[in-house]
Amino acid sequence: MDEPKNKDPEKFDKALKQRHNDHYLLRLYVSGLSPKSRRAIENLKEICEEYLKDRYDLEVIDIFQQPELARAEQIIAAPTLIKELPPPLRKFIGDLSETEKILVGLEIKIPIEGGIS
């Protein structure tokens, strides 16, 4: 029986560490300073500071002030978060209060004692 390819644990560890060091480019589309938009901004900033410290760029775009950007991205609801980098592109709608779902959707690897999860 043939050995499975890519069984090198060093390559696997290196890939995990690289993924943990990815830089995130995030765009949050909001509708003015509505309560839901403010919550989304606060929730996203908390997530970024806790899990992506120094590894993210966040742009907050008010769809009332820049409607052409919202049209170009086909934003149909606000708040909407778009993860541009690292691939794949992902979109999230709502106030981003479900941290675990956002972390899974953003593919953010959370460091745990003794390694990377």
mmCIF file of the C-alpha atoms, coordinates in Angstrom:
data_MODEL
# 
_entry.id   MODEL 
# 
loop_
_atom_site.group_PDB 
_atom_site.id 
_atom_site.type_symbol 
_atom_site.label_atom_id 
_atom_site.label_alt_id 
_atom_site.label_comp_id 
_atom_site.label_asym_id 
_atom_site.label_entity_id 
_atom_site.label_seq_id 
_atom_site.pdbx_PDB_ins_code 
_atom_site.Cartn_x 
_atom_site.Cartn_y 
_atom_site.Cartn_z 
_atom_site.occupancy 
_atom_site.B_iso_or_equiv 
_atom_site.pdbx_formal_charge 
_atom_site.auth_seq_id 
_atom_site.auth_comp_id 
_atom_site.auth_asym_id 
_atom_site.auth_atom_id 
_atom_site.pdbx_PDB_model_num 
ATOM 1   C CA . MET A 1 1   ? 0.000   0.000  0.000  1.00 0.00 ? 1   MET A CA 1 
ATOM 2   C CA . ASP A 1 2   ? 1.355   3.446  -0.893 1.00 0.00 ? 2   ASP A CA 1 
ATOM 3   C CA . GLU A 1 3   ? 2.120   5.949  1.861  1.00 0.00 ? 3   GLU A CA 1 
ATOM 4   C CA . PRO A 1 4   ? -0.161  9.021  1.816  1.00 0.00 ? 4   PRO A CA 1 
ATOM 5   C CA . LYS A 1 5   ? 1.499   12.110 0.434  1.00 0.00 ? 5   LYS A CA 1 
ATOM 6   C CA . ASN A 1 6   ? 2.216   15.174 2.607  1.00 0.00 ? 6   ASN A CA 1 
ATOM 7   C CA . LYS A 1 7   ? 2.773   13.262 5.842  1.00 0.00 ? 7   LYS A CA 1 
ATOM 8   C CA . ASP A 1 8   ? 5.658   15.539 6.809  1.00 0.00 ? 8   ASP A CA 1 
ATOM 9   C CA . PRO A 1 9   ? 4.801   16.927 10.286 1.00 0.00 ? 9   PRO A CA 1 
ATOM 10  C CA . GLU A 1 10  ? 7.263   19.813 9.877  1.00 0.00 ? 10  GLU A CA 1 
ATOM 11  C CA . LYS A 1 11  ? 5.481   21.000 6.733  1.00 0.00 ? 11  LYS A CA 1 
ATOM 12  C CA . PHE A 1 12  ? 2.142   20.738 8.517  1.00 0.00 ? 12  PHE A CA 1 
ATOM 13  C CA . ASP A 1 13  ? 3.400   22.754 11.525 1.00 0.00 ? 13  ASP A CA 1 
ATOM 14  C CA . LYS A 1 14  ? 4.892   25.365 9.200  1.00 0.00 ? 14  LYS A CA 1 
ATOM 15  C CA . ALA A 1 15  ? 1.610   25.664 7.280  1.00 0.00 ? 15  ALA A CA 1 
ATOM 16  C CA . LEU A 1 16  ? -0.326  26.097 10.536 1.00 0.00 ? 16  LEU A CA 1 
ATOM 17  C CA . LYS A 1 17  ? 2.057   28.777 11.755 1.00 0.00 ? 17  LYS A CA 1 
ATOM 18  C CA . GLN A 1 18  ? 1.899   30.578 8.397  1.00 0.00 ? 18  GLN A CA 1 
ATOM 19  C CA . ARG A 1 19  ? -1.899  30.518 8.506  1.00 0.00 ? 19  ARG A CA 1 
ATOM 20  C CA . HIS A 1 20  ? -1.759  31.947 12.025 1.00 0.00 ? 20  HIS A CA 1 
ATOM 21  C CA . ASN A 1 21  ? 0.389   34.817 10.724 1.00 0.00 ? 21  ASN A CA 1 
ATOM 22  C CA . ASP A 1 22  ? -1.839  35.741 7.755  1.00 0.00 ? 22  ASP A CA 1 
ATOM 23  C CA . HIS A 1 23  ? -2.704  39.417 7.408  1.00 0.00 ? 23  HIS A CA 1 
ATOM 24  C CA . TYR A 1 24  ? -6.423  40.184 7.208  1.00 0.00 ? 24  TYR A CA 1 
ATOM 25  C CA . LEU A 1 25  ? -8.009  42.884 5.077  1.00 0.00 ? 25  LEU A CA 1 
ATOM 26  C CA . LEU A 1 26  ? -11.521 43.604 6.333  1.00 0.00 ? 26  LEU A CA 1 
ATOM 27  C CA . ARG A 1 27  ? -14.193 46.025 5.136  1.00 0.00 ? 27  ARG A CA 1 
ATOM 28  C CA . LEU A 1 28  ? -17.217 46.746 7.280  1.00 0.00 ? 28  LEU A CA 1 
ATOM 29  C CA . TYR A 1 29  ? -20.145 48.434 5.561  1.00 0.00 ? 29  TYR A CA 1 
ATOM 30  C CA . VAL A 1 30  ? -22.437 50.254 8.001  1.00 0.00 ? 30  VAL A CA 1 
ATOM 31  C CA . SER A 1 31  ? -25.522 52.455 7.730  1.00 0.00 ? 31  SER A CA 1 
ATOM 32  C CA . GLY A 1 32  ? -24.626 55.632 9.569  1.00 0.00 ? 32  GLY A CA 1 
ATOM 33  C CA . LEU A 1 33  ? -24.366 55.442 13.337 1.00 0.00 ? 33  LEU A CA 1 
ATOM 34  C CA . SER A 1 34  ? -27.374 53.231 13.907 1.00 0.00 ? 34  SER A CA 1 
ATOM 35  C CA . PRO A 1 35  ? -27.272 51.117 17.078 1.00 0.00 ? 35  PRO A CA 1 
ATOM 36  C CA . LYS A 1 36  ? -26.713 47.949 15.028 1.00 0.00 ? 36  LYS A CA 1 
ATOM 37  C CA . SER A 1 37  ? -23.862 49.582 13.102 1.00 0.00 ? 37  SER A CA 1 
ATOM 38  C CA . ARG A 1 38  ? -22.205 50.775 16.320 1.00 0.00 ? 38  ARG A CA 1 
ATOM 39  C CA . ARG A 1 39  ? -22.487 47.280 17.824 1.00 0.00 ? 39  ARG A CA 1 
ATOM 40  C CA . ALA A 1 40  ? -20.965 45.743 14.690 1.00 0.00 ? 40  ALA A CA 1 
ATOM 41  C CA . ILE A 1 41  ? -18.025 48.175 14.820 1.00 0.00 ? 41  ILE A CA 1 
ATOM 42  C CA . GLU A 1 42  ? -17.439 47.519 18.526 1.00 0.00 ? 42  GLU A CA 1 
ATOM 43  C CA . ASN A 1 43  ? -17.766 43.742 18.170 1.00 0.00 ? 43  ASN A CA 1 
ATOM 44  C CA . LEU A 1 44  ? -15.424 43.611 15.187 1.00 0.00 ? 44  LEU A CA 1 
ATOM 45  C CA . LYS A 1 45  ? -12.810 45.800 16.852 1.00 0.00 ? 45  LYS A CA 1 
ATOM 46  C CA . GLU A 1 46  ? -12.874 43.526 19.920 1.00 0.00 ? 46  GLU A CA 1 
ATOM 47  C CA . ILE A 1 47  ? -12.441 40.422 17.750 1.00 0.00 ? 47  ILE A CA 1 
ATOM 48  C CA . CYS A 1 48  ? -9.616  42.017 15.783 1.00 0.00 ? 48  CYS A CA 1 
ATOM 49  C CA . GLU A 1 49  ? -7.748  43.255 18.839 1.00 0.00 ? 49  GLU A CA 1 
ATOM 50  C CA . GLU A 1 50  ? -8.074  39.952 20.657 1.00 0.00 ? 50  GLU A CA 1 
ATOM 51  C CA . TYR A 1 51  ? -7.422  37.501 17.829 1.00 0.00 ? 51  TYR A CA 1 
ATOM 52  C CA . LEU A 1 52  ? -5.690  39.469 15.045 1.00 0.00 ? 52  LEU A CA 1 
ATOM 53  C CA . LYS A 1 53  ? -3.515  41.939 16.975 1.00 0.00 ? 53  LYS A CA 1 
ATOM 54  C CA . ASP A 1 54  ? -1.214  43.719 14.469 1.00 0.00 ? 54  ASP A CA 1 
ATOM 55  C CA . ARG A 1 55  ? -2.381  41.394 11.658 1.00 0.00 ? 55  ARG A CA 1 
ATOM 56  C CA . TYR A 1 56  ? -5.319  43.266 10.184 1.00 0.00 ? 56  TYR A CA 1 
ATOM 57  C CA . ASP A 1 57  ? -6.432  46.345 8.294  1.00 0.00 ? 57  ASP A CA 1 
ATOM 58  C CA . LEU A 1 58  ? -10.010 47.423 8.903  1.00 0.00 ? 58  LEU A CA 1 
ATOM 59  C CA . GLU A 1 59  ? -11.905 49.896 6.774  1.00 0.00 ? 59  GLU A CA 1 
ATOM 60  C CA . VAL A 1 60  ? -15.326 51.072 7.975  1.00 0.00 ? 60  VAL A CA 1 
ATOM 61  C CA . ILE A 1 61  ? -17.481 52.380 5.133  1.00 0.00 ? 61  ILE A CA 1 
ATOM 62  C CA . ASP A 1 62  ? -20.728 54.271 5.685  1.00 0.00 ? 62  ASP A CA 1 
ATOM 63  C CA . ILE A 1 63  ? -23.054 53.308 2.836  1.00 0.00 ? 63  ILE A CA 1 
ATOM 64  C CA . PHE A 1 64  ? -24.876 56.647 3.172  1.00 0.00 ? 64  PHE A CA 1 
ATOM 65  C CA . GLN A 1 65  ? -21.665 58.608 2.594  1.00 0.00 ? 65  GLN A CA 1 
ATOM 66  C CA . GLN A 1 66  ? -20.197 56.288 -0.052 1.00 0.00 ? 66  GLN A CA 1 
ATOM 67  C CA . PRO A 1 67  ? -23.114 54.548 -1.797 1.00 0.00 ? 67  PRO A CA 1 
ATOM 68  C CA . GLU A 1 68  ? -21.016 53.837 -4.901 1.00 0.00 ? 68  GLU A CA 1 
ATOM 69  C CA . LEU A 1 69  ? -18.740 51.519 -2.870 1.00 0.00 ? 69  LEU A CA 1 
ATOM 70  C CA . ALA A 1 70  ? -21.758 49.656 -1.512 1.00 0.00 ? 70  ALA A CA 1 
ATOM 71  C CA . ARG A 1 71  ? -23.139 49.264 -5.043 1.00 0.00 ? 71  ARG A CA 1 
ATOM 72  C CA . ALA A 1 72  ? -19.796 48.025 -6.358 1.00 0.00 ? 72  ALA A CA 1 
ATOM 73  C CA . GLU A 1 73  ? -19.664 45.342 -3.641 1.00 0.00 ? 73  GLU A CA 1 
ATOM 74  C CA . GLN A 1 74  ? -23.380 44.534 -4.084 1.00 0.00 ? 74  GLN A CA 1 
ATOM 75  C CA . ILE A 1 75  ? -24.126 45.274 -0.436 1.00 0.00 ? 75  ILE A CA 1 
ATOM 76  C CA . ILE A 1 76  ? -27.818 44.574 0.188  1.00 0.00 ? 76  ILE A CA 1 
ATOM 77  C CA . ALA A 1 77  ? -27.880 44.877 3.993  1.00 0.00 ? 77  ALA A CA 1 
ATOM 78  C CA . ALA A 1 78  ? -25.909 46.700 6.636  1.00 0.00 ? 78  ALA A CA 1 
ATOM 79  C CA . PRO A 1 79  ? -23.861 46.059 8.588  1.00 0.00 ? 79  PRO A CA 1 
ATOM 80  C CA . THR A 1 80  ? -21.973 43.732 6.246  1.00 0.00 ? 80  THR A CA 1 
ATOM 81  C CA . LEU A 1 81  ? -18.417 42.574 6.825  1.00 0.00 ? 81  LEU A CA 1 
ATOM 82  C CA . ILE A 1 82  ? -16.288 41.492 3.873  1.00 0.00 ? 82  ILE A CA 1 
ATOM 83  C CA . LYS A 1 83  ? -13.058 39.565 4.422  1.00 0.00 ? 83  LYS A CA 1 
ATOM 84  C CA . GLU A 1 84  ? -10.921 40.344 1.369  1.00 0.00 ? 84  GLU A CA 1 
ATOM 85  C CA . LEU A 1 85  ? -7.701  38.692 2.565  1.00 0.00 ? 85  LEU A CA 1 
ATOM 86  C CA . PRO A 1 86  ? -6.612  36.030 3.114  1.00 0.00 ? 86  PRO A CA 1 
ATOM 87  C CA . PRO A 1 87  ? -8.630  34.148 0.529  1.00 0.00 ? 87  PRO A CA 1 
ATOM 88  C CA . PRO A 1 88  ? -11.320 33.015 0.191  1.00 0.00 ? 88  PRO A CA 1 
ATOM 89  C CA . LEU A 1 89  ? -13.495 36.113 0.215  1.00 0.00 ? 89  LEU A CA 1 
ATOM 90  C CA . ARG A 1 90  ? -16.229 35.905 2.856  1.00 0.00 ? 90  ARG A CA 1 
ATOM 91  C CA . LYS A 1 91  ? -19.265 38.070 3.728  1.00 0.00 ? 91  LYS A CA 1 
ATOM 92  C CA . PHE A 1 92  ? -21.091 38.355 7.055  1.00 0.00 ? 92  PHE A CA 1 
ATOM 93  C CA . ILE A 1 93  ? -24.299 40.269 7.725  1.00 0.00 ? 93  ILE A CA 1 
ATOM 94  C CA . GLY A 1 94  ? -25.394 41.535 11.129 1.00 0.00 ? 94  GLY A CA 1 
ATOM 95  C CA . ASP A 1 95  ? -23.929 43.029 14.290 1.00 0.00 ? 95  ASP A CA 1 
ATOM 96  C CA . LEU A 1 96  ? -21.125 40.401 14.491 1.00 0.00 ? 96  LEU A CA 1 
ATOM 97  C CA . SER A 1 97  ? -22.082 39.524 18.061 1.00 0.00 ? 97  SER A CA 1 
ATOM 98  C CA . GLU A 1 98  ? -21.662 35.760 17.608 1.00 0.00 ? 98  GLU A CA 1 
ATOM 99  C CA . THR A 1 99  ? -17.900 35.726 18.080 1.00 0.00 ? 99  THR A CA 1 
ATOM 100 C CA . GLU A 1 100 ? -17.400 31.974 17.602 1.00 0.00 ? 100 GLU A CA 1 
ATOM 101 C CA . LYS A 1 101 ? -19.257 31.973 14.290 1.00 0.00 ? 101 LYS A CA 1 
ATOM 102 C CA . ILE A 1 102 ? -17.276 34.988 13.095 1.00 0.00 ? 102 ILE A CA 1 
ATOM 103 C CA . LEU A 1 103 ? -13.960 33.360 14.076 1.00 0.00 ? 103 LEU A CA 1 
ATOM 104 C CA . VAL A 1 104 ? -14.879 30.160 12.242 1.00 0.00 ? 104 VAL A CA 1 
ATOM 105 C CA . GLY A 1 105 ? -16.095 32.093 9.201  1.00 0.00 ? 105 GLY A CA 1 
ATOM 106 C CA . LEU A 1 106 ? -12.950 34.215 9.100  1.00 0.00 ? 106 LEU A CA 1 
ATOM 107 C CA . GLU A 1 107 ? -10.863 31.052 9.551  1.00 0.00 ? 107 GLU A CA 1 
ATOM 108 C CA . ILE A 1 108 ? -9.033  32.628 12.462 1.00 0.00 ? 108 ILE A CA 1 
ATOM 109 C CA . LYS A 1 109 ? -6.821  30.104 14.171 1.00 0.00 ? 109 LYS A CA 1 
ATOM 110 C CA . ILE A 1 110 ? -6.840  30.604 17.934 1.00 0.00 ? 110 ILE A CA 1 
ATOM 111 C CA . PRO A 1 111 ? -3.585  29.905 19.765 1.00 0.00 ? 111 PRO A CA 1 
ATOM 112 C CA . ILE A 1 112 ? -3.920  27.375 22.564 1.00 0.00 ? 112 ILE A CA 1 
ATOM 113 C CA . GLU A 1 113 ? -1.423  26.217 25.135 1.00 0.00 ? 113 GLU A CA 1 
ATOM 114 C CA . GLY A 1 114 ? 1.129   23.923 23.561 1.00 0.00 ? 114 GLY A CA 1 
ATOM 115 C CA . GLY A 1 115 ? 0.344   24.870 19.949 1.00 0.00 ? 115 GLY A CA 1 
ATOM 116 C CA . ILE A 1 116 ? -2.100  26.394 17.515 1.00 0.00 ? 116 ILE A CA 1 
ATOM 117 C CA . SER A 1 117 ? -5.676  25.190 17.224 1.00 0.00 ? 117 SER A CA 1 
# 
